[in-house]
Amino acid sequence: MPRVTYHTADGATFELTGRVGMSLMQLATGDGVPGIIGECGGVASCATCHVYVDPAWLDRLPAVQADERAMLEFADDTRDTSRLGCQIRLRPELDGLVVTVARR
């Protein structure tokens, strides 16, 4: 079961373990990580699960798709490492993934 470390904007750290196939957004909302809301339920239409992926992990993630890219254009404070947590599905290769929750 993959482990993910979430750093929040206020400096808190959450180390969570999720099931393969669930999204970063599902894992975070299920365990109450502040700043991850997931208003749209995970269909890339709200950006309330915006995270910054640690650069060391970027090449292990699937490419950003057009709908995610379009939604990130409307998000505040996007960076080269910005992703929507709902679009990143856990898999064994992501064990140890580190993300920072974007400030809302």
RAFENNOR-V805888 format. One record per pair of residues at least 24 apart in sequence whose ideal C-beta (glycine too) atoms are under 6 Angstrom apart, sorted by the first residue. I is the first residue (numbers start at 0). J is the second residue. D is the distance in whole Angstrom. If there is no record, write none. Layout:
# RAFENNOR-V805888
i=I j=J d=D
i=I j=J d=D
This chain:
# RAFENNOR-V805888
i=1 j=89 d=4
i=1 j=93 d=5
i=1 j=94 d=4
i=2 j=94 d=6
i=2 j=95 d=6
i=3 j=96 d=5
i=4 j=97 d=5
i=5 j=32 d=5
i=5 j=98 d=6
i=5 j=100 d=6
i=6 j=99 d=4
i=7 j=33 d=5
i=7 j=34 d=6
i=7 j=100 d=5
i=8 j=34 d=6
i=8 j=100 d=6
i=8 j=102 d=4
i=17 j=89 d=5
i=19 j=89 d=6
i=19 j=90 d=6
i=20 j=88 d=6
i=21 j=89 d=6
i=22 j=85 d=5
i=22 j=88 d=6
i=23 j=84 d=4
i=23 j=87 d=5
i=24 j=48 d=4
i=24 j=84 d=4
i=24 j=85 d=4
i=34 j=100 d=4
i=34 j=103 d=6
i=35 j=100 d=6
i=41 j=85 d=4
i=43 j=67 d=5
i=43 j=70 d=5
i=43 j=83 d=6
i=43 j=86 d=6
i=46 j=70 d=5
i=46 j=74 d=4
i=48 j=83 d=5
i=48 j=84 d=4
i=48 j=85 d=5
i=49 j=74 d=5
i=49 j=101 d=4
i=50 j=82 d=6
i=50 j=84 d=5
i=50 j=98 d=4
i=50 j=100 d=6
i=51 j=78 d=6
i=51 j=80 d=5
i=51 j=81 d=6
i=51 j=99 d=4
i=52 j=80 d=5
i=52 j=82 d=5
i=52 j=98 d=5
i=53 j=97 d=4
i=54 j=80 d=6
i=56 j=96 d=5
i=59 j=92 d=6
